[in-house]
Amino acid sequence: MEYALFVYNSKTQAWTVSLVSVDEQQQRKQPRDRFLHFNSKVISIGGEAGTMGFVDLFRGILLCDVLTSDPKLCYIPLPKPIWPGNDLSADVRLHRDIAVVKDHIKYVELQVRWKTDLVTGDEDRYHTDGWMARTFSIPAVTAGSVSAANYDADDWSKECEIKSSDEIDVKDNPSFDLLPRPLNNEGRALPPFKSVIVCQPTLSLGDHENPVYFMVKDVPGDDKGWVISISIKGKKLLGAAEFAAERTDVATFAYVHSKISKYLSGAAGTQQCFPMMIYLYVKC
């Protein structure tokens, strides 16, 4: 429950080390009075105090004003899961994401239902039986006031929700033609995204349409994968792009988002701001 915070100062070219911890009152709020935190990613809130968030996508966020002389920790527990008891034993980044968008911390959770293969009777083969994604937000703590902040899981505001059974609008979007269309037992096309493998929800770092990106595969072992962009609020497909995925049977963590493109200049010297996905393909 105590952490060592290492901060590097580029001016002095030296490291400083501080011991930081979550206070007992916040620890007691956690289940069974036991505080656990395993870092999944880091988010930057900024400000003069250099507020950072160290994210455990299973449990919550540790906020810290890393540039203050006496840094403190504040803990933000995540909202309760969509389906309580659902086991996220795989890489949690395939189910959840957190990002700072403007002055809010945003959180998305995806949960998928699985069923055994009733056609072949093979109990070791599973197919998706629908999925649900929800987005939440919470105001980012004012930089420099982490020590005074106090959060509960119920403080998150639910923004949008989408299900595979919803009528996701794909009209007039040529990207939809790139995507797989699973068939039912009668050979009829299922609703878009109903029976495909969906994972790795990724929040947009911009504010236009507030899309969420998902990785999609048709069936296990398929050599193709797709990244799709969906407006959760508008329940419509915004775009899709194909990538090589023959090295993964189902899906693994495959891409990250970045604001690097915000700082790139166009041909006329104007700034271009658009989502950037970086996909790393390692060939052994």
MIROKOL-698464 format. One record per residue: residue in three letters; x, y, z of N, C-alpha, C, O in turn. Coordinates in steps of 0.001 Angstrom, whole numbers, padded with zeros to 6 digits, always signed. Layout:
alaXYZXYZXYZXYZ
...
end
This chain:
met+000818-001214+000000+000000+000000+000000+000848+001258+000000+000323+002371+000033
glu+002146+001080-000036+003055+002220-000130+003859+002097-001410+004296+001004-001772
tyr+004055+003203-002090+004693+003170-003397+005880+004124-003423+005912+005120-002700
ala+006849+003803-004265+007980+004689-004500+007741+005430-005809+007595+004815-006866
leu+007704+006740-005730+007483+007587-006901+008819+008152-007356+009466+008899-006622
phe+009231+007797-008566+010487+008282-009142+010185+009390-010152+009416+009173-011088
val+010764+010546-009980+010554+011682-010879+011908+012151-011406+012833+012396-010631
tyr+012017+012273-012719+013264+012721-013343+013138+014178-013758+012178+014549-014433
asn+014086+015000-013367+014119+016417-013722+015124+016607-014852+016323+016409-014659
ser+014637+016990-016029+015518+017117-017189+016476+018304-017063+017514+018333-017723
lys+016131+019290-016213+017017+020444-016042+018226+020077-015189+019363+020407-015527
thr+017966+019392-014083+019066+019007-013199+019647+017656-013578+020697+017260-013072
gln+018951+016938-014483+019358+015606-014910+019549+014679-013707+020523+013933-013609
ala+018583+014762-012806+018657+013948-011588+017282+013388-011245+016253+013948-011627
trp+017284+012280-010523+016057+011634-010070+015780+012014-008614+016702+012189-007817
thr+014502+012138-008287+014092+012256-006889+013140+011105-006589+012393+010670-007466
val+013163+010615-005369+012319+009491-004970+011481+009904-003766+011999+010420-002776
ser+010163+009664-003872+009250+009975-002765+008426+008731-002435+008049+007979-003333
leu+008150+008517-001158+007263+007436-000741+005853+008000-000636+005621+008981+000071
val+004918+007384-001337+003525+007844-001347+002621+006665-001013+002971+005512-001266
ser+001452+006962-000442+000528+005885-000081-000901+006406-000089-001141+007612-000018
val-001838+005482-000176-003262+005807-000084-003634+005840+001398-003270+004936+002150
asp-004352+006870+001814-004652+006975+003238-005601+005861+003685-006280+005235+002871
glu-005628+005632+004995-006384+004505+005550-007878+004610+005271-008542+003590+005085
gln-008415+005825+005239-009841+005992+004994-010217+005472+003612-011239+004802+003467
gln-009407+005769+002589-009689+005279+001250-009459+003772+001154-010178+003078+000435
gln-008472+003273+001869-008220+001837+001854-009398+001057+002426-009755-000003+001912
arg-009999+001581+003487-011110+000871+004142-012337+000774+003252-013193-000084+003470
lys-012433+001648+002245-013581+001619+001347-013525+000450+000371-014540+000095-000228
gln-012356-000148+000208-012193-001207-000774-012711-002529-000214-012765-002715+001001
pro-013097-003458-001118-013657-004735-000663-012731-005444+000311-011521-005529+000097
arg-013333-005960+001400-012616-006746+002409-011458-005971+003052-010514-006557+003582
asp-011558-004652+002992-010513-003802+003576-009129-004141+003031-008125-004001+003729
arg-009089-004581+001796-007814-004965+001199-007582-004146-000055-008385-004187-000987
phe-006501-003413-000079-006228-002551-001228-005217-003217-002147-004127-003600-001723
leu-005603-003349-003429-004716-003925-004438-004623-002970-005622-005597-002295-005956
his-003463-002911-006251-003311-002087-007452-002183-002650-008309-001037-002750-007870
phe-002534-003017-009544-001551-003496-010516-001677-002616-011755-002719-002605-012410
asn-000629-001889-012070-000728-000857-013097-000899-001429-014502-000192-002357-014897
ser-001858-000856-015261-002117-001251-016642-001662-000179-017632-001158-000497-018709
lys-001842+001088-017266-001461+002201-018138-001355+003463-017292-001696+003465-016109
val-000875+004541-017918-000734+005820-017232-001423+006895-018065-001296+006916-019289
ile-002152+007786-017400-002796+008906-018079-002259+010204-017494-001864+010257-016329
ser-002251+011239-018306-001744+012545-017889-002888+013549-017834-003573+013776-018832
ile-003092+014146-016668-004106+015188-016516-003463+016558-016632-004073+017492-017152
gly-002223+016683-016145-001447+017900-016370-001612+018939-015288-001872+018619-014128
gly-001456+020201-015688-001489+021295-014737-000119+021523-014118+000805+020738-014330
glu+000006+022594-013359+001292+022940-012739+001777+021855-011789+002981+021694-011589
ala+000836+021104-011198+001221+020056-010251+001580+018760-010956+002004+017802-010309
gly+001415+018714-012287+001760+017516-013037+000948+016303-012627+001506+015233-012382
thr-000372+016462-012549-001226+015376-012075-001222+014214-013055-001501+014387-014242
met-000907+013037-012551-000872+011813-013340-001847+010805-012746-002163+010848-011557
gly-002321+009892-013604-003178+008815-013139-002548+007477-013477-002271+007192-014642
phe-002324+006660-012466-001779+005320-012654-002955+004352-012588-003603+004218-011550
val-003226+003678-013709-004501+002992-013915-004367+001487-013754-003523+000852-014387
asp-005204+000932-012905-005417-000510-012813-006782-000764-013433-007802-000457-012816
leu-006823-001317-014642-008084-001473-015366-009007-002509-014740-010168-002618-015135
phe-008515-003266-013779-009374-004169-013021-010116-003422-011911-011267-003735-011607
arg-009439-002417-011298-009952-001886-010040-010136-000378-010000-011213+000086-009626
gly-009121+000412-010372-009280+001851-010232-008036+002627-010625-007112+002082-011229
ile-008024+003922-010270-006971+004846-010676-006343+005476-009444-007046+005928-008540
leu-005015+005504-009413-004276+006259-008409-003880+007598-009007-003090+007644-009950
leu-004416+008686-008474-004049+010026-008931-002928+010565-008054-002915+010356-006841
cys-001981+011265-008689-000849+011810-007938-000375+013106-008570-000192+013183-009785
asp-000174+014137-007731+000445+015391-008186+001948+015191-008115+002564+015464-007084
val+002539+014721-009192+003921+014247-009146+004948+015372-009021+006093+015106-008655
leu+004571+016631-009318+005541+017721-009294+005506+018531-008005+006258+019497-007869
thr+004654+018162-007062+004611+018885-005794+005720+018389-004871+006252+017295-005056
ser+006063+019206-003879+007143+018840-002961+006754+017685-002045+007613+016936-001580
asp+005446+017546-001786+004964+016462-000924+003803+015760-001631+002649+015978-001261
pro+004078+014916-002648+003010+014300-003444+002119+013384-002618+002583+012642-001752
lys+000815+013460-002916-000184+012620-002247-000887+011753-003284-000829+012023-004484
leu-001554+010704-002799-002318+009825-003671-003805+009945-003379-004217+010105-002230
cys-004600+009864-004437-006049+009787-004324-006516+008606-005168-006030+008420-006283
tyr-007440+007812-004662-007877+006607-005370-009287+006783-005907-010194+007203-005188
ile-009462+006448-007212-010781+006472-007842-011152+005044-008223-010597+004522-009190
pro-012062+004389-007510-012477+003037-007904-013302+003081-009183-014015+004053-009433
leu-013206+002039-009985-013965+001967-011232-015431+001654-010955-015762+001135-009889
pro-016323+001969-011915-017733+001594-011747-017884+000081-011621-017007-000680-012030
lys-018997-000337-011055-019279-001762-010932-019437-002365-012330-019966-001701-013222
pro-018992-003607-012541-019031-004212-013878-020444-004395-014391-021402-004420-013619
ile-020566-004524-015732-021871-004696-016376-022574-005934-015838-023716-005869-015382
trp-021884-007043-015899-022411-008315-015413-021565-008758-014235-020465-009272-014439
pro-022042-008577-013002-021246-008957-011828-020830-010423-011890-021596-011292-012306
gly-019603-010668-011466-019102-012031-011466-018469-012446-012766-017902-013535-012848
asn-018548-011600-013810-017926-011934-015083-016411-011942-014926-015831-010980-014423
asp-015777-013017-015352-014339-013191-015142-013548-012571-016281-013669-012991-017432
leu-012741-011573-015958-011870-010959-016953-010455-011512-016749-009522-010774-016430
ser-010323-012814-016940-009047-013457-016641-008003-013197-017724-006809-013359-017470
ala-008418-012803-018910-007476-012510-019985-006912-011098-019794-007151-010463-018767
asp-006175-010621-020773-005616-009271-020725-006764-008273-020571-007619-008166-021449
val-006779-007553-019469-007902-006659-019176-008015-005547-020213-009087-004961-020363
arg-006927-005241-020938-006979-004204-021967-007857-004616-023138-008204-003777-023971
leu-008223-005890-023218-009140-006346-024256-010591-006043-023900-011488-006252-024717
his-010824-005549-022684-012189-005316-022230-012450-003879-021776-013599-003440-021741
arg-011378-003137-021426-011585-001818-020821-010527-000828-021294-009438-001207-021725
asp-010885+000463-021199-009922+001513-021526-010281+002762-020742-011444+002985-020405
ile-009277+003571-020456-009442+004849-019758-008601+005891-020479-007476+005609-020891
ala-009140+007090-020631-008403+008165-021290-008883+009504-020741-009992+009608-020218
val-008046+010517-020862-008422+011876-020485-008849+012601-021752-008070+012728-022697
val-010086+013072-021766-010629+013811-022902-011121+015153-022384-012085+015236-021622
lys-010420+016214-022826-010694+017555-022310-010546+017549-020794-009471+017224-020288
asp-011606+017904-020048-011489+018025-018591-012150+016864-017862-012521+016991-016695
his-012299+015726-018552-012923+014558-017934-012045+013320-018115-011312+013192-019095
ile-012141+012426-017153-011576+011091-017309-012700+010201-017824-013766+010120-017214
lys-012457+009534-018950-013492+008696-019553-013098+007221-019440-011920+006866-019466
tyr-014109+006391-019316-013907+004963-019098-014899+004189-019968-016077+004538-020033
val-014420+003141-020631-015299+002285-021417-015091+000845-020978-013965+000414-020730
glu-016185+000113-020887-016134-001303-020515-016908-002115-021549-018016-001752-021945
leu-016310-003205-021968-016941-004138-022903-017036-005496-022238-016053-005982-021679
gln-018217-006120-022291-018349-007486-021804-019069-008315-022867-020048-007880-023474
val-018550-009518-023067-019043-010413-024117-019592-011677-023478-018994-012224-022552
arg-020722-012133-023972-021273-013416-023546-020824-014486-024537-020772-014252-025745
trp-020501-015668-024002-020064-016769-024845-020982-017967-024640-021514-018171-023549
lys-021166-018759-025695-021953-019990-025593-021202-021108-026317-020392-020859-027209
thr-021491-022339-025911-020840-023481-026555-021413-023696-027947-022514-023239-028253
asp-020663-024389-028780-021060-024644-030157-022145-025720-030171-021852-026908-030034
leu-023398-025296-030337-024519-026232-030324-024651-027011-031629-025291-028062-031665
val-024049-026498-032698-024163-027166-033995-023317-028431-034017-023787-029490-034434
thr-022067-028321-033568-021167-029469-033581-021214-030264-032283-020767-031411-032233
gly-021757-029650-031235-021790-030318-029947-020457-030303-029234-020300-030965-028208
asp-019506-029573-029745-018168-029500-029171-018181-028500-028012-018329-027295-028218
glu-018025-029021-026791-018077-028150-025622-016837-027289-025480-016827-026345-024690
asp-015787-027601-026232-014555-026819-026159-014557-025639-027128-013644-024813-027093
arg-015563-025550-027988-015652-024439-028927-016757-023485-028480-017849-023905-028098
tyr-016445-022200-028537-017399-021203-028088-017648-020178-029191-016793-019928-030041
his-018837-019597-029151-019194-018508-030056-019732-017351-029221-020277-017555-028136
thr-019576-016164-029728-020114-015010-029018-021636-015056-029041-022253-015411-030045
asp-022213-014692-027920-023672-014679-027792-024115-013277-027389-024941-013092-026495
gly-023545-012310-028069-023899-010924-027795-022876-010228-026915-022102-010880-026214
trp-022874-008914-026954-021956-008116-026162-022590-006782-025820-023576-006372-026434
met-022022-006120-024847-022506-004811-024417-021305-003934-024074-020325-004402-023494
ala-021395-002662-024441-020357-001698-024092-021004-000474-023457-022064-000024-023890
arg-020351+000061-022421-020845+001263-021754-019702+002249-021554-018554+001853-021349
thr-020025+003524-021614-019033+004566-021352-019452+005380-020133-020634+005641-019914
phe-018448+005776-019344-018645+006589-018152-017667+007757-018195-016694+007739-018948
ser-017936+008766-017385-016979+009868-017245-017053+010416-015831-018047+010259-015121
ile-015961+011066-015451-015882+011723-014150-015002+012957-014340-013992+012884-015041
pro-015363+014091-013731-014507+015276-013898-013097+014995-013400-012913+014400-012338
ala-012106+015425-014170-010721+015263-013746-010478+016157-012535-010866+017325-012532
val-009842+015610-011518-009571+016393-010313-008720+017600-010680-007789+017496-011479
thr-009045+018738-010094-008296+019954-010372-006833+019753-009988-006522+019347-008869
ala-005950+020041-010925-004529+019826-010687-004087+020529-009405-004389+021703-009193
gly-003376+019803-008563-002879+020358-007318-003772+020093-006127-003402+020417-004998
ser-004971+019497-006354-005881+019261-005238-006142+017777-005013-007163+017408-004434
val-005226+016922-005467-005418+015484-005315-005607+015098-003858-006440+014248-003542
ser-004845+015713-002976-004905+015330-001570-006271+015594-000951-006625+014976+000053
ala-007048+016512-001541-008359+016845-000983-009492+016087-001666-010645+016173-001242
ala-009166+015346-002720-010204+014658-003484-010644+013377-002776-009870+012742-002059
asn-011908+013019-003000-012458+011812-002383-013515+011236-003318-014552+011860-003541
tyr-013258+010045-003867-014133+009481-004878-014686+008131-004440-014060+007397-003675
asp-015885+007825-004949-016492+006504-004815-016826+005988-006200-016862+006757-007161
ala-017074+004672-006311-017408+004072-007600-018692+004670-008175-018867+004721-009392
asp-019595+005125-007289-020872+005682-007758-020741+007098-008297-021712+007644-008821
asp-019558+007710-008180-019380+009076-008668-019251+009147-010184-019369+010227-010764
trp-019010+008005-010835-018929+007995-012293-020312+008244-012887-021307+007706-012401
ser-020374+009058-013936-021636+009314-014639-021705+008440-015887-020814+008489-016735
lys-022752+007651-015994-022930+006820-017174-023329+007703-018356-024265+008496-018255
glu-022623+007566-019468-022900+008389-020638-023747+007650-021666-024862+008067-021976
cys-023211+006550-022193-023895+005849-023279-023766+004342-023094-022914+003857-022350
glu-024638+003616-023792-024616+002156-023753-025008+001628-025122-025889+002179-025782
ile-024352+000564-025541-024681-000037-026823-024598-001550-026689-023744-002078-025977
lys-025509-002249-027393-025548-003710-027365-025458-004233-028792-025802-003543-029751
ser-024986-005474-028906-024905-006076-030235-026279-006271-030854-026411-006361-032074
ser-027301-006337-030008-028659-006514-030524-029278-005207-031005-030339-005218-031628
asp-028618-004072-030719-029128-002784-031177-029008-002675-032698-028166-003324-033318
glu-029849-001863-033266-029764-001581-034701-028662-000548-034926-028920+000655-034924
ile-027445-001021-035119-026324-000124-035358-026374+000342-036806-026327-000475-037725
asp-026465+001623-037008-026650+002198-038341-025379+002039-039178-024314+002534-038810
val-025509+001349-040296-024375+001170-041216-024697+001752-042591-023927+001568-043534
lys-025822+002448-042714-026258+002966-044006-025258+003966-044581-024663+004773-043867
asp-025103+003879-045882-024268+004830-046622-022834+004875-046106-022156+005891-046258
asn-022365+003792-045501-020985+003737-045028-020257+002629-045774-020461+001452-045477
pro-019413+002983-046737-018736+001966-047545-017822+001062-046725-017483-000033-047173
ser-017421+001494-045544-016544+000677-044701-017233-000617-044285-016565-001612-044007
phe-018559-000612-044238-019278-001803-043792-019043-002974-044746-019079-004132-044328
asp-018806-002682-046010-018570-003750-046993-017270-004503-046721-017079-005612-047218
leu-016370-003900-045928-015112-004565-045605-015270-005607-044506-014412-006476-044351
leu-016348-005534-043748-016491-006322-042537-017168-007665-042797-017928-007801-043756
pro-016897-008663-041944-017535-009978-042100-019014-009913-041749-019425-009098-040922
arg-019810-010765-042372-021240-010853-042086-021579-012297-041731-021901-013077-042628
pro-021518-012682-040456-021853-014052-040054-023293-014411-040416-024173-013551-040471
leu-023510-015703-040661-024834-016213-041021-025386-017069-039889-024630-017657-039116
asn-026710-017133-039800-027319-018024-038819-027435-019426-039403-026949-019675-040506
asn-028067-020340-038684-028162-021728-039123-028994-021892-040393-028911-022920-041065
glu-029795-020877-040720-030629-020919-041926-029956-020214-043095-030556-020076-044161
gly-028714-019766-042910-027990-019112-043990-028333-017655-044176-027972-017064-045193
arg-029028-017054-043211-029390-015646-043309-028378-014791-042530-027858-015193-041489
ala-028125-013613-043072-027159-012717-042428-027684-012232-041087-028829-011794-040975
leu-026830-012315-040068-027188-011814-038745-027083-010293-038716-026459-009707-039601
pro-027676-009648-037725-027516-008194-037601-026042-007831-037504-025249-008624-036997
pro-025654-006643-037980-024239-006243-037943-023639-006393-036556-024217-005939-035568
phe-022471-007034-036485-021690-007169-035260-022337-008083-034221-021912-008089-033066
lys-023360-008859-034610-024061-009703-033648-023194-010868-033183-023090-011113-031981
ser-022567-011595-034120-021882-012829-033763-020384-012790-034026-019723-013826-033948
val-019838-011625-034333-018394-011531-034547-017685-011415-033203-018302-011076-032193
ile-016394-011696-033198-015583-011532-031994-015237-010050-031851-014652-009463-032761
val-015587-009456-030743-015362-008033-030493-014518-007886-029232-014795-008525-028217
cys-013492-007048-029298-012654-006849-028114-011900-005525-028211-012068-004782-029178
gln-011096-005240-027243-010235-004061-027126-010946-002743-027436-010624-002087-028427
pro-011913-002348-026598-012508-001014-026773-011462+000053-026488-010730-000035-025502
thr-011393+001056-027346-010384+002107-027217-011059+003457-027384-011666+003725-028420
leu-010958+004299-026382-011611+005607-026411-010900+006551-027366-009673+006544-027466
ser-011684+007364-028067-011113+008405-028910-010539+009499-028025-011104+009817-026978
leu-009413+010076-028443-008805+011159-027686-009323+012520-028124-008947+013542-027550
gly-010186+012540-029139-010814+013782-029574-012211+013877-029002-012609+013046-028186
asp-012962+014887-029427-014317+015050-028901-015373+014989-029994-016561+015047-029679
his-014995+014875-031260-015960+014821-032341-016599+013437-032390-015899+012446-032597
glu-017899+013355-032207-018677+012113-032223-018352+011185-031055-019093+010236-030797
asn-017246+011451-030344-016828+010599-029232-016891+009121-029580-017544+008356-028870
pro-016232+008700-030648-016312+007285-031028-015507+006393-030088-014631+006856-029358
val-015824+005119-030126-015028+004095-029458-014570+003123-030539-015366+002694-031374
tyr-013284+002777-030518-012738+001831-031480-012783+000425-030882-012551+000240-029687
phe-013083-000559-031724-013105-001956-031311-012304-002782-032312-012234-002449-033495
met-011702-003864-031820-011108-004849-032713-012151-005926-032988-012870-006351-032084
val-012227-006365-034244-013225-007345-034664-012549-008479-035421-011655-008253-036237
lys-012990-009702-035138-012618-010869-035924-013869-011653-036244-014842-011632-035489
asp-013836-012351-037380-014999-013133-037773-015087-014409-036941-016062-014623-036221
val-014066-015252-037043-014025-016520-036317-012600-016742-035813-011666-016154-036359
pro-012405-017576-034784-011044-017880-034326-010203-018453-035464-010678-019276-036247
gly-008958-018011-035545-008062-018494-036586-008116-017702-037874-007312-017946-038774
asp-009046-016754-037991-009130-015942-039207-007849-015128-039354-007325-014606-038370
asp-007343-015019-040591-006090-014281-040800-006322-012793-040990-005375-012051-041252
lys-007564-012343-040863-007871-010928-040983-008488-010409-039686-009193-011132-038982
gly-008211-009160-039392-008856-008467-038297-009258-007085-038760-008767-006595-039777
trp-010136-006468-038028-010593-005129-038392-010647-004251-037153-010965-004723-036061
val-010337-002984-037322-010596-001979-036298-011788-001170-036774-011766-000601-037866
ile-012832-001120-035952-014032-000368-036325-014214+000809-035380-013828+000744-034213
ser-014788+001855-035875-015089+003046-035093-016604+003182-035007-017284+003266-036029
ile-017128+003203-033790-018573+003254-033582-018931+004430-032682-018290+004651-031655
ser-019938+005169-033064-020499+006199-032200-021446+005506-031223-022513+005033-031614
ile-021049+005447-029943-021887+004780-028949-023194+005546-028761-024265+004949-028653
lys-023095+006862-028725-024294+007679-028517-025236+007598-029712-026444+007427-029549
gly-024677+007721-030913-025515+007686-032111-025801+006291-032615-026629+006115-033509
lys-025124+005281-032054-025298+003880-032447-025153+003721-033961-026046+003213-034639
lys-024001+004172-034473-023752+004047-035903-022275+003775-036167-021406+004164-035386
leu-022013+003107-037270-020651+002815-037694-020053+004054-038348-020666+004652-039232
leu-018856+004439-037913-018191+005601-038468-017099+005228-039464-016796+006003-040371
gly-016506+004045-039300-015448+003643-040212-014880+002294-039831-015172+001770-038756
ala-014062+001725-040718-013422+000436-040472-012131+000352-041265-012002+000958-042328
ala-011173-000404-040739-009905-000622-041426-009437-002039-041138-009561-002527-040015
glu-008897-002699-042164-008447-004082-042036-006962-004125-041676-006198-003245-042073
phe-006554-005156-040919-005136-005366-040649-004857-006856-040577-005769-007659-040379
ala-003595-007220-040738-003195-008621-040722-003256-009169-039305-002726-008559-038377
ala-003902-010323-039136-004090-010884-037797-003897-012390-037780-004437-013074-036911
glu-003123-012919-038742-002967-014364-038808-002134-014929-037670-002153-016136-037428
arg-001396-014063-036961-000555-014550-035872-001341-014780-034580-000800-015347-033631
thr-002592-014358-034525-003395-014515-033319-004621-015349-033621-005305-015111-034617
asp-004911-016336-032762-006055-017214-032974-007362-016465-032800-008231-016497-033671
val-007493-015791-031668-008719-015019-031423-008376-013533-031484-008652-012878-032489
ala-007788-013004-030439-007397-011588-030449-006448-011343-029292-006581-011943-028226
thr-005499-010464-029511-004605-010014-028456-004504-008499-028538-004946-007887-029511
phe-003918-007900-027507-003740-006450-027505-002851-006062-028683-001701-006498-028754
ala-003364-005250-029611-002689-005066-030895-002375-003622-031255-001526-003397-032117
tyr-003017-002627-030639-002764-001257-031064-002962-000290-029898-003630-000610-028915
val-002378+000879-030024-002540+001940-029038-002938+003218-029760-002708+003360-030961
his-003535+004148-029023-003863+005433-029635-002878+006489-029152-002237+006333-028113
ser-002768+007568-029926-001769+008589-029646-002251+009939-030147-003052+010029-031077
lys-001742+010991-029507-002025+012358-029961-000872+012926-030772-000809+014134-031003
ile+000042+012060-031206+001191+012526-031981+000722+013297-033214+001306+014318-033576
ser-000340+012799-033858-000794+013430-035093-001265+014866-034886-001319+015642-035840
lys-001606+015228-033647-002056+016586-033360-000946+017596-033620-001212+018764-033901
tyr+000302+017136-033523+001427+018040-033645+002100+017969-035018+003129+018607-035241
leu+001524+017199-035924+002068+017130-037269+001511+018269-038105+000355+018653-037927
ser+002295+018806-038997+001860+019913-039844+001513+019411-041229+002172+018523-041769
gly+000468+019992-041794+000058+019638-043143+000916+020347-044170+001843+021078-043823
ala+000600+020127-045442+001397+020694-046522+001399+022211-046484+002382+022851-046858
ala+000286+022786-046027+000183+024246-046003+000616+024827-044668+000451+026021-044418
gly+001178+023968-043799+001641+024446-042503+000577+024443-041433+000831+024879-040311
thr-000636+023952-041760-001706+023901-040775-001614+022609-039982-001140+021592-040488
gln-002069+022656-038736-002045+021467-037907-003155+020507-038314-004269+020928-038626
gln-002846+019233-038309-003823+018203-038607-004102+017433-037320-003169+017045-036616
cys-005354+017213-037012-005719+016477-035808-006633+015326-036190-007768+015552-036610
phe-006162+014110-036051-006959+012949-036408-006479+011763-035574-005340+011762-035107
pro-007334+010751-035380-006914+009606-034576-005755+008880-035240-005701+008762-036465
met-004833+008398-034423-003718+007616-034947-003648+006297-034210-003610+006266-032980
met-003630+005200-034965-003452+003883-034384-002081+003366-034799-001700+003466-035965
ile-001345+002816-033847-000032+002239-034142-000132+000738-033943-000386+000268-032834
tyr+000065-000004-035005-000037-001453-034941+001346-002059-035114+002009-001839-036128
leu+001776-002825-034118+003115-003438-034152+002979-004900-034485+002305-005648-033776
tyr+003623-005313-035573+003585-006698-036020+005009-007243-035974+005858-006829-036764
val+005273-008159-035062+006597-008694-034863+006722-010015-035599+005931-010933-035377
lys+007699-010112-036462+007920-011326-037239+009146-012043-036692+010256-011516-036757
cys+008951-013241-036154+010058-014007-035558+010875-014677-036643+011850-015367-036345
end
